[in-house]
Amino acid sequence: SSYNYDSVKSWNMCEKVYKYGVWCDDECRALDAFRIDEWSSSDIFLLGVMCVFMGFMMLLVFAKRVKAYEKASIYGEEMLAEVGMSPTVLAGGFALIFTVVGLLALLKFVNETLVFAVVSCILLFIYMLKLTLFETKTPALLGIKKKKKKDPYGYADDYRYDGDNPMFNY
């Protein structure tokens, strides 16, 4: 039988490489534990959690971009170009991500689907952190310049170095 043939004493690496290099049968495919093209319940649950997370992140990013786009549209077409992608293009990109996840899942590429979903979640999370943590309080895209801070003691106001102050006339 096959069990006796594959015993430790008679197992020959060269024979196995030749045999499975020519044709990979069921016995060959059984050796590869990572190429399971079946969705287990834990895989489906994990993919569902990641898709829900991606959906929430996409909604938050979309809402922030819509708000920024509306603020910039007040100032005209020139400001819209500086804002970046329009919300419709962003929504199309999000739809493309979900389409790729769905297509990979339908083709039963289990590991590839999960890896693509994890990478998408991480990138969306990083982008969301960039939008929320590193945004400026007074957006420069609206043309608002920061005012220079005044000297709290008033020295810069009283002493000008242009020769008008008698202290600097020689």
Secondary structure, DSSP 8 states (H G I E B T S, - for coil): -HHHHTSTTT--HHHHHHHHHH---HHHHHH-TT---S--HHHHHHHHHHHHHHHHHHHHHHHHHHHHHHHHHTT-HHHHHHH-S-HHHHHHHHHHHHHHHHHHHHTT-HHHHHHHHHHHHHHHHHHHHHHHHS--SS-GGGT--------TT-HHHH--TTTTSGGG--
